[in-house]
Amino acid sequence: MSWLRRIPGLGDPTLLGLMLLLTGLGIAMIYSAGQVEVPSVATGIWVRQLAWLCVAVIAFILASRVPLRFLEWFAPWLYGVSLGLLLLVLAIGTGPSGSWLELGPGRLQPAEIAKLGTIFMLVRLLGDKDEDFAGLSRLWKPVAVVAAPFALVLLQPDLGSALVFGFILIAALFWAGIPLVKIFLLVSPAVSLLLGFNWVVWGAWFVVLLVLLYYHRPFVLESVGVILANFAAGALTMPLWNSLLPYQQNRLLVFLDPEVDPRGSGWHLIQSKVAIGSGGLFGQGFASGPQKRLAFLPEQHTDFIFSVVGEELGFLGVAFFLGLFAWLLWRVLRIAMEASDDFGSGVTFCLFAVLFAHLVQNLGMTVGLLPITGLPLPLVSYGGSFLLLLYAGFGVIQRVASER
Amino acid sequence: MMMMDSQKVALRRQRGRIALLASGGLLLLLAGAFFRLQILSGSQYVLRSEENRLRAISVPAPRGTIYDRNGLVVAENIPGYVISVLPGPRDTIAATIDRLAGRLGISPEERLELIEKNRARPNEPLVLRDNAGFDQVAFIEERRPAFSRIVVEPRPRRLYPAGEAVAHMIGYVGEISEQELEAPRYEGYEPGRIIGKDGLEAQYEERLAGTPGVRYVEVNALGSIVREFDVGSGTPAVPGEDLELGIDLALQTLADSIFPEGMRGAVVAIDPWNGEVLLLYSHPTFDPNRFIGGIPLDLWSALRDDPDKPMLNRVSTATYPPGSTWKLIVSTVGMKTGDLNIRSYMPHVCTGGLSFGNRYFRCWNPRGHGGTDLSGAIKGSCNVYFYQAGQRIGLDAFTAGVQALGFGERTGIDLPFEIAGVFPESREYFDRRYGPRGWTESVVWNLAIGQGENHQSVLRQAVFYGALATGESPIRPHLARDENLAARRMPWSVGLAESQRHDLVDAMIRVANEPGGTAYSYRLQPWTMAGKTGTSQNPHGAPHSWFVGFAPARDPRIVIAAIIEQGHPDGTVSLAVPYASRLVGRYLESIGLPPEPGREPRVAAR
C-alpha cells in the first residue's frame, strides 16, 4: 500500500477507501430508492449522483493538492464568496425552501459551500496569533463570523443547516482550547431559547447559570451580559415560535408525538419508523422494501435514505453502515489530533464535527430521536452540493494527513 | 492565541478524547435506537407495514336464489359490477367522483351524499355504483392508469324476473344504511353490504345473505392498487341458502295481469291444510328491480308521494272494515254460544232496514230480504238478520267469541311489518274510547255486519276462512316452505261441531252457486266454491269490494281473500268476486284437480 502514500496529497488511504466505499454504497441505495411502483423523481437519479461524484472527485483531487497555507490565505475570499452566494440565493433561489441556485446543468446549494468557507474563516481567525480570546466578550469575532451565514441560512429558511453553523462554532471553539465553561456560557442563551416554553424549567436553568457564573467569575459586565442574553432569549421563545411557519412548528410538534397528525406532518416519521422497524434483523432484501416500493417512504433518496437501508438491509445492514461511519469518523478525528499544522487540525476537526452533526441528526431523525430538519446523510444521501463539499473537505483532510 | 507546542499536544489529546467519548456514545445510542426499532419491536412494525400496504376488499357472497313451488325463479342473481373508490384523502376522492360523475350518472345531490358517506367512514372503500353496466366498467378499465384508485369488482346483482307481480312479497335489496349498521341484527356487516330491505329479502336476510369473503390487494401510499396480494391469503365467499316458496308464480303473474284496471286492492291465497301462501299480491305495485343498486331519488319520491301508495302491502300491512265477510264470524260465534243454528229465524223480517232506538239501520238491499233463516241470510248477506243475531249474542259474548278466533293478533306470516287487526276486546274498549255513557249497545249491530270498530287485514280473513274450510287449527301462513307445521299451528280453531261447520259451508256454497247468491254470477264452473262477498262502507268513496272463499267447498285446496278498494260502486257488480273466482279456477286447473261430477265443464276464464 506504500505506493498509495506516494500520491501527493494523499495522507490516509484507509480514509479514502472508507469514503469511496460509503459513497458507492450510497449510490447503490439511491439506485434502490428509485426502485418504486409509483412514478418518482428518485427513479434513475443514481446516474445523476454518479455524475456529481465525478465532479466531487475532481474537487477532492484539487483540494488535496492545494497547500494549507494557500487555503488559510484564501479563507476570507472563500468566506466572502459564500456570503455573497447566500445573499444571491435569498434573491433568486429556487427549490423547496429557495435554497438552490440554478447553475446550467446542475443546482448548487450555497449553504454547503458556506459551511466550508465558514470553517476556513473561523479556524483562521482562532489561529490568529494577534487575537486574544481570554474573555467571554473577546469571542465576538468568531461569533460574528458564524452569525452572518447562520442568519442568512435561517432566512431561507433552513433551520437544520443553520444549526449546523452553530455546531461548527462550538466545535471550532472547543478545538481551539477555549475553556468548556466559557463555551457553555456562550451557548447558554440558546438553551434559554429552548426552555423558554416553560417558566419553571427556565427558572431552574437560571439557578444553574448563576451557580456557574459564581464559580467561573468572569468579568461582571460579561456576567450581566450572559444573564441578560439568557433572559432575552427566554422571553423571545414564544414570539419566535409563533413566527415559525406552520410546517416548521409541525415538524417540532410531531417529533414529540408523531400520531398527532399521522396523515400530515407525522407521516414522514411514522413511515420511516415503520420502514426501519419492519426491516428486522436481515431486512426485506436490497431494492425490495415494500414501504419504499409503494412510496410510503417520503424523500427516500435524500433525507430518508437510511430508512431504505433499515428496511432493506435490516439491523445487520444498519450496523454495517454505522460501523463504517464510526471508522471513518475515527480516522478523521485522529488526523485532527495528529496534525502538525494548527489550521489543518482545526479545519479537520470542524469537518469531523460537520460529518458527525449530519450523521447524528439524520439518523436520529429517521428513528424519531430528533426532530425532522432535512439534513442529508453524509456520502449516502442524494445531493450534489453536499457531496461536493464533503469531497472537497476530505481532500483538505487528506492534505492535512499528508503534512503531519 | 499563543500556546506552547507541548501544551497544544496535551490540549488536542484531551479535547480529542472528549470528542471521541461524546461521538462514540452518541453513535452507540443511535445503534441502540435502531436495535430497539428493528429487533425488539420489529414484528410490530412488520404488521404495521402490512396494514399500510394491504387493503382488505370484501368479496360479496351471492344471495340465495328464491324459487316458487314449481321451481320457477322468483329472485336470482345476474352478473353485475360494483365500482368503488379506495380510502384516501378527501379531496382526491371528491376529484375522482367528479371525473366519473358524468359517466356513472352521479347527480350533484348524490355526490354530496357520497362525500358525506366518506366523511362518516373515511377508511372504508366508498361504493359509487353497485349495479354498473358493462359500458361503465369498460370505460374505467380502458383508462386504468387514470383511475388507479377505482376498484371494479364483480358482484352478483339481484333480479326479480316477475318484477311487479312479486314486489310486495319479495321486497328488495339495497346497500346497508348507517342506522342499520348500528343495529344488533347486522352486527359484523360492513358498509357497502347489500341487505334485504323489505319483504322476504329482509325476512330471510340471515339465510339468504351468505358470508362474504375477503381478498387482499397491495396498495401504494397514494392508495392505488398495485396488485392482487397472494391469492391464497383471503377467504372465499360462502353463497347464501336458496329459499323455496309455496307461492305459485304463474298464479301470481296472473293476479297481476288481470287485476281490474285502475283499481287498488289485494289478494292472498293460502293452502288451508298447511298454511302455504299460494298467492300474495297487492296493487298498485312497483318494480323492485328498479330499486337494485340504489333507488333513484325521483323514483323514491314518486312512489312515496303517490296517493295510491304503491309501496303499501295491502295484504298484511293494511286493514279494512271486513264488511259482510264478517257475517261468517258472527255465525260461528253465535253457533258456539248456542244463540244461532242454521235454521234460526230472527224476530224481524228484513224490509230493507230496522230501527234501533231512534236510529234506523239499513240493509244493503232496500227492497228487503223478507224472512230468512241463517243460511238464507248468509246467501243473501242480509244485514237486518245479522243486526238481530249480534244483539242476540250480546256484546260481551260477541267480543269474547271473536277474541277466541284469533282476531286482534298478527297472523305471524313471514313478512316484515305485518299489522294486527282492530276489534274491541270487550265493552271496556268502548268505555275507554267514548266514556261509559258515550255509547249504546247498538255498537254490536255495526260490529255484526263488519263495520264500526272493526278492521281486519285481507290475510286475517283468509286465515279464518281457511280454519272454517278445514275445521282444524289453522297453520300460520308462510311464504317460505316449512316442514315444521306443528310449530306454526295456531292455538285456536273455529270450535264448531262438524255438522254446524258443514251447515255454514253449505250456506257459503249457496252464496256462490245458487241464483240469488251474492256471488252467483261468477260461480266457478267445474268445482264448487264456497265463499262470502262483502261490501264495506268507505267514508272516502265507493264501498270496498270483498270476496273470501275456498274451493272445492268439500275438499278445500285453496282459500282466497281479495279486496278491491272502492270496487263496489252502487248499482254495479262487485269486482272482487270475479277476480278471486278466476284465480281460484286457474289454480285448481293448474294442480290438475279433476272436475267435480255433475258440474258443467269450465268454459273460459272471464
Interface residues (C-beta under 8 A of the other chain):
Chain A: E37 V38 L126 G127 D128 K129 E131 D132 F133 F174 W175 A176 G177 R263 Q271 K273 V274 A275 I276 G277 S278 G279 G280 L281 P290 Q291 R293 L294 A295 F296 G310 G314 F315 V318 A319 L322 F325 A326 L329 W330 L333 R334 A336 M337 D342 S345 F349 F352 F356 L359 V360 L363 G364 V367 L369
Chain B: M1 M2 M3 K8 L11 R12 R13 R15 G16 I18 A19 L20 S23 G24 L26 L27 L29 L30 A31 A33 F34 F35 L37 Q38 I39 S41 G42 S43 Q44 Y45 V46 R48 S49 N52 R53 P89 E218 V219 N220 A221 L222 S224 V226
